[in-house]
Amino acid sequence: MIGRALVGIAFYLHGSIRYRRAKKFFYNLLENPAYPYKKFFDYLMIGLIAISVYILIRHVKHDVSPQMLFFNNYVISIIFLCEYLLRMWVYSDGSKVIIDRYEHDLFLQRPFRWIEAVRAIAAKKGEYVVSPSALIDLFAIMPFFHELRMLRIFILFRVFKLFRYTKSLTQFVSILSSKKFEIFTLSLFATVIIVVSSVLIYVMEANNPESPINTLFDAVYWSVVTIFTVGYGDMVPVTDEGRTVAMAIIVAGIAVISFATSIVVSAFTEKLDVIKEEKLIEDVSKIGRFYLICGYTPLAVQIARNFLKKGSKVLILDNDPEKTAAALREGFLALACDPASLHSYRMLRVDFDRQVIAAILLQPSDVLNVYTALTIRELSASVPLLSILVHRENRRKLALAGINEIVYTQELIGLVSKEMSGSPVAFEVIHALRSENNGVVIEEIALDPVGAARFFETSRQKLFHTRLIVLGIYATAEKAFVFNPSLNTPIAQGDVAIVIGSRMLIDEFKTALYHKGNR
């Protein structure tokens, strides 16, 4: 009877949309750092902790109003109690445990062992109850029993709850936890030194009437203060034997501090790359709309710079850590992730429909670009996809993968060759494009009335005539592109000129284009 009731309740809860939605909401609010409303909940809890500690400190030497005491002893404690129970609730799914056990027993054609299911649920909840963070939460609730004055000291445990709500403190603890063995060894060494020195100093000093060290507690206090190099000076040995012990303890204290410092430094050094990557992942969720570039190549550098110049944000993904490091040195937001892996985007928590303006696939292999396109299409059917084509025979494969725009660079270079064959430096430019020479770039120049009027006049100057190539003019009004324009080609305000040359030469050309008109 009990087993049947448990199974019925479990299936009801498991199938209830309202119940699942409520549990998911509280899980996100309490545990999911990517949930947008979690930070407001954390700020609220930090504020309650600050108020609680302030009332404790104020109450030591001043009267506190009954309303503030009621708020601290009941309201705050009840809020913390609700949080504790909610965290225990979302920690594991009891209904799933019962259903799994029931289906297991049903498959083996034996009666449902509901007692084992209840034990499994209790064991799972017990894991949470005995965890350090849950124990801190439990002690923080203790002031609720305010009639027991001693329990008010547990208000201080509310300060430790800050570790839940401040990511930096949590990260610091997690980094140190990677050095558990070293910290245990250091603690054991320090404990042995303290015990031995306490006994020695007590034996040497306790019977001397001039010595301030009269009890074993005084000896332990002196040893702790000395070994950690604090040295208050309120207790000092007066015998030669005691001073000899003191010198040994001072030397041991320097070793303890040095060991502790090296542990902290090595822990942070080992985790530095992980910390940086976590920070970058956090930044991705905050940058809003951006262009996603998959593959870090010289072409990706040019495209990313153009986007940044126009005020757009860019995220670069490449599976090669060395290329990612190079992108970071260039000032781009880049991560060493596999663009073709679903895990990468789930780890980054990328919302393609909300965040990604377009995904640009620039990896040096058509196969990699196809896999990347299929992965992105699994996450979003609407985000625009653009890709380069390395081998012409793979165009259909890229199109079937859901790529909207495919650019075959050799066709573009051939078109440039045909249109610019009469230019004195056409072959040099084409060679630069083929070899992806970083010194040669393609630049878009938006023309205002002054630039439109002086464009061809400036391009015919001696400095630019044989070193700068005008690839074409995009007529905005007619929405037409003119390759290799002649000097008679009409240019109007708002048109865009496409030029090829070195970065410095193009910058000098733009300066000369407007210099005369601005004088």
Residue pairs with C-beta under 8 A, 6 or more apart in sequence:
2 114
3 102
3 111
3 112
3 113
3 114
4 112
6 98
6 114
6 117
6 118
7 98
7 99
7 102
7 112
7 114
9 95
10 94
10 95
10 96
10 98
10 99
10 102
11 95
11 99
13 19
13 95
14 20
14 95
14 96
14 99
23 89
23 90
23 93
26 86
26 89
26 90
27 90
28 35
28 37
28 38
29 35
29 37
29 38
29 41
30 38
30 41
30 83
30 86
30 87
30 90
31 87
31 90
32 38
33 167
34 285
34 349
42 164
42 165
42 166
43 165
45 83
45 161
45 164
45 165
46 162
46 165
46 166
48 76
48 79
48 80
48 158
49 158
49 159
49 161
49 162
51 71
51 72
51 76
52 72
52 76
52 143
52 155
52 158
53 155
53 156
53 158
53 159
55 64
55 68
55 69
55 72
56 72
56 152
56 155
56 156
58 64
59 69
69 146
72 143
72 155
73 143
73 144
73 146
74 144
77 141
77 143
77 144
78 144
80 137
80 140
80 141
80 158
80 161
81 141
81 144
83 137
84 134
84 137
84 138
84 141
87 128
87 134
87 137
88 125
88 128
88 129
88 134
91 124
91 125
91 127
91 128
92 121
92 124
92 125
92 128
94 121
94 124
97 117
97 120
97 121
97 124
98 114
98 117
98 121
101 112
101 113
101 114
101 116
101 117
101 120
102 112
102 117
105 111
105 112
105 113
106 112
128 134
129 135
129 138
133 163
133 164
136 157
136 160
136 161
136 163
137 161
139 154
139 157
140 154
140 155
140 157
140 158
140 160
140 161
142 151
142 154
142 157
143 151
143 152
143 154
143 155
145 151
146 152
162 169
163 169
163 170
163 173
164 170
171 275
171 278
175 267
175 268
175 271
175 275
176 183
176 263
176 264
176 267
178 267
178 270
178 271
179 263
179 266
179 267
182 263
183 263
186 256
186 259
186 260
186 263
189 256
189 259
190 227
190 256
193 223
193 227
193 249
193 252
193 256
194 220
194 223
194 224
194 227
197 219
197 223
197 226
197 227
197 245
197 248
197 249
197 252
198 216
198 219
198 220
198 222
198 223
199 219
200 245
201 213
201 219
201 222
201 223
201 237
201 242
201 245
201 246
202 213
202 215
202 216
202 218
202 219
204 237
204 239
204 241
204 242
204 245
205 211
205 213
205 219
205 237
205 238
205 239
205 242
206 213
206 214
206 215
206 219
208 238
208 239
210 238
211 237
211 238
211 239
211 242
212 218
212 234
212 235
212 236
213 219
213 222
213 235
213 237
213 242
218 235
221 235
222 235
222 237
223 249
225 231
225 232
225 235
226 246
226 249
226 250
226 253
227 249
227 252
227 253
227 256
228 253
228 256
228 257
229 250
229 253
229 254
229 257
236 246
237 243
237 245
237 246
268 275
277 335
277 336
280 333
280 334
280 335
281 335
281 347
281 348
281 349
283 333
284 315
284 333
284 335
284 348
284 349
284 350
285 348
285 349
287 313
287 315
287 333
287 355
288 313
288 355
289 313
289 355
289 356
289 357
290 312
290 313
290 314
290 315
290 355
290 356
290 357
291 307
291 312
291 313
291 314
291 315
291 356
291 357
291 358
291 359
291 360
292 315
292 317
292 350
292 356
292 358
292 359
292 360
293 300
293 303
293 304
293 314
293 315
293 316
293 317
293 359
293 360
293 362
294 317
294 318
294 339
294 359
294 360
294 361
294 362
294 363
294 369
294 372
295 317
295 318
295 339
295 361
295 362
295 363
295 364
295 368
295 369
296 316
296 318
296 320
296 323
296 324
296 326
296 327
296 334
296 362
297 362
297 363
297 364
297 436
298 436
298 438
299 362
299 388
299 436
300 316
300 360
300 362
301 330
301 438
302 441
302 442
303 360
303 362
304 314
304 316
304 332
306 444
307 313
307 314
308 314
308 332
312 357
313 333
314 332
314 333
315 333
315 334
315 335
316 324
316 327
316 332
316 333
316 334
316 335
317 334
317 335
317 337
317 338
317 339
317 344
318 324
318 327
318 334
318 336
318 337
318 339
319 336
319 337
319 338
319 339
320 336
321 336
324 334
324 335
324 336
327 334
328 334
335 348
337 344
337 347
337 348
338 344
339 361
339 363
339 368
339 372
339 375
340 368
340 371
340 372
340 374
340 375
341 375
342 375
342 378
342 379
345 352
345 375
345 376
345 379
350 356
350 379
352 359
352 376
352 379
352 380
352 383
353 380
353 382
353 383
356 380
356 383
357 384
358 383
358 384
358 385
358 386
359 372
359 376
359 383
359 384
359 385
359 386
360 386
360 387
361 369
361 372
361 373
361 385
361 386
361 387
361 388
361 403
362 387
362 388
363 369
363 372
364 390
365 390
366 389
366 390
366 391
366 394
366 397
366 398
369 387
369 388
369 398
369 401
369 403
370 394
370 397
370 398
370 401
373 385
373 387
373 398
373 401
373 402
373 403
374 401
374 402
376 383
376 385
376 402
377 385
377 401
377 402
381 402
384 404
384 405
385 402
385 403
385 404
385 405
386 403
386 404
386 405
386 406
386 407
387 398
387 403
387 405
387 406
387 407
388 406
388 407
388 408
388 409
389 395
389 398
389 406
389 407
389 408
389 409
392 408
392 410
395 406
395 408
398 406
399 406
409 433
413 430
413 433
413 434
415 483
416 426
416 429
416 430
416 433
416 471
417 426
417 430
419 471
419 472
419 483
419 484
420 426
420 429
420 430
420 469
420 471
420 484
423 429
423 469
423 484
424 466
425 466
425 467
425 469
426 469
429 440
429 469
429 500
431 437
432 439
432 440
433 440
433 500
439 502
439 503
440 500
440 501
440 502
441 500
441 501
441 502
441 503
441 506
442 471
442 498
442 499
442 500
443 498
443 499
443 500
443 501
443 506
444 496
444 497
444 498
445 451
445 496
445 497
445 498
445 499
445 510
445 513
446 494
446 495
446 496
447 455
447 491
447 493
447 494
447 495
447 496
447 497
448 493
449 493
450 513
450 514
450 517
450 518
451 513
451 514
451 517
452 491
452 492
452 493
452 495
453 517
454 513
454 514
454 516
454 517
455 491
455 497
455 513
456 487
456 489
456 491
458 464
458 509
458 512
458 513
459 465
459 468
459 470
459 509
460 487
461 512
463 505
463 508
463 512
464 501
464 505
464 509
464 512
467 501
467 502
467 505
468 499
468 500
468 501
468 505
468 506
468 509
469 499
469 500
469 501
470 484
470 485
470 497
470 498
470 499
471 483
471 484
471 498
471 499
471 500
472 481
472 482
472 483
472 484
472 485
472 497
472 498
473 481
473 482
473 485
473 489
473 491
473 495
473 496
473 497
473 498
474 480
474 481
474 482
474 495
474 496
474 497
474 498
475 481
475 482
475 490
475 492
475 495
476 492
476 494
476 495
476 496
477 492
477 494
482 489
491 497
499 506
499 509
501 509
